[in-house]
Amino acid sequence: MALGKAVLLPGIPAVVDYIRDGETGFLYDVDSEADLADKLRTLLSSEEAVRRVGRAARAASESEFSEAIMADRVAGLLHNIVRNNSTPSSGR
């Protein structure tokens, strides 16, 4: 995505948070060979769709998934975990 390439990935939980099907990449139903074939046909037959999705993928990569943004998200997540799991000090 960061290279401006259209990606084709299975629509599994680890991926769907990062790819918007037909917008920033292509997702196929893992249980459907026909869906995979349709997505492959799109990639092979429409240079315009591939370029459009590649540009959108790069933009999303820069605006949503940069190293700095992802580091901030992880730090925030860890901060929330620590804050929510802290116990009052016992005074020792």
RAFENFEN-V469874 format. One line per field, one symbol per residue. ss: DSSP state (2 for helix, 1 for strand, 0 for the rest). psi: psi as a letter, one per 30 degrees, with the letter a starting at -180 (. if undefined). burial: # if it has 16 or more other ideal C-beta (glycine too) atoms within 10 Angstrom, else .. A space follows every 50 residues. Layout:
BEGIN
ss = ???
psi = ???
burial = ???
END
This chain:
BEGIN
ss = 00000001110022220000100011110000222222222222202222 222222222222220022222222222222222220000000
psi = efggkkljlkilefefffkjkfegakklkfgjeeeeeeeeeeeffjeeee eeeeeeeeeeeeffgleeeeeeeeeeeeeeeeefgkkkkgg.
burial = #....##.#.#......##....#####......##..#..##......# ..##.###.##...............................
END
